[in-house]
Amino acid sequence: MNSRTLFGIYFRQQAELAMPDMFGAGPQLQTLVRDEAAFRVAGTRQPRQTTSSSGHTATPASTAPPPKLSQAAPSSSAGSTAFRNRLSALRPVSQLVASAETRRPAAVVPPLPAIVTPSASAAPVADKRSALAMLYRAGCSTCHLATTRKSFVFGAGNAEARVMVIGEAPGHEEDLQGLPFVGPAGKLLTTMLAAIDLDRTSDVFITNILKCRPPGNRNPESAEIITCMPLLRKQIDIIRPAAILLLGRIAAHAILDITESISKMRTRVFNYNDIPCMVIYHPAALLRNAEYKRPTWEDLKLFQSMLASMGIYGSLRKE
């Protein structure tokens, strides 16, 4: 079987699964599929013409036209809904490349990163509240999660906050109320912030990497993170916080573009566009495993000390 046949089979399977064309344009895909289908029917040799006794040429009757492509989506069997959701999360390479190009300076063209590269520093925004309101009203329907969500969970808190808190994705309660961290993990987060004298309403702005709840509260997928990151970068560019607190491994990997375990990331200070960041366990992890509470409290005190060393901690609360 030659390479043309293999490519044709691959593209035909993509079309039959109703998957996006990940390598070529639509016409190229259809051409390859038709060629491969014809190749399978006719074989490696062209059909021979025979001469009848009357002198007329004839083509063997067994030669059939290429079969028509099936454009149907996968059948509705058990698990097919989740399968289609994952297929719809895939993005064409051209879109991924375009998204990646907006994340790096024009003069630098490194290989496409796995998740995200920090954007260049933006100019200060005069009216942060209005800029955030405009961004919120614009909404987002870029990926398939917009079709399964109940709410667009943009974020909440003070637009002038010196601290941003970033998690991974909304959960069930957040999806219902349209606000971040309002479920059990959110209540714990409020207590954690209060323990280091931060009020979640006046001292911080809280948001997530994803603005829509993944079905079944599953982990965000790489394509979804890539799609949602431009909106989060705009939020950070508008607020320009003095420090960022990252909740959990997924948020840290997306913002910092690293793949280390959270046990190796905690207690360290990272940099995102000249903004210091620290990573702690996600509040939901603390609810599942009480052993994380002690190290998380130690990490929160380190974050508090970092704010104090920057000279901003005393000014977070109105005296």
Buried (B, 14 or more C-beta within 10 A) or exposed (E): EEEEBEBBBBBBEBBBBBBBBBBBEEEEBBBBBBBBBBBBBEEEEEEEEEEEEEEEEEEEEEEEEBEEBEEEBBEEEEEEEEBBBBBBBBBBBBBBEEBBEEBBEEEEEEEBEEBBBBBEEEEEBEEBEEBBEEBBEEEBEBBBBEEBBBBBBBBBBBBEBBBBBBBBBBBEBBBBBBBBBBBEBBBBBBEBBEEBEBBBEEBBBBBBBBBBBBBEEEEBBBBBBBBBBBBBBBBBBBBBBBBBBBBBBBBBBBBBBEEBEBEEBBBEEBEBBEBBBBBBBBBBBBBEEEEBBEBBBEBBEBBBEBBEEEEBBEEBEEE
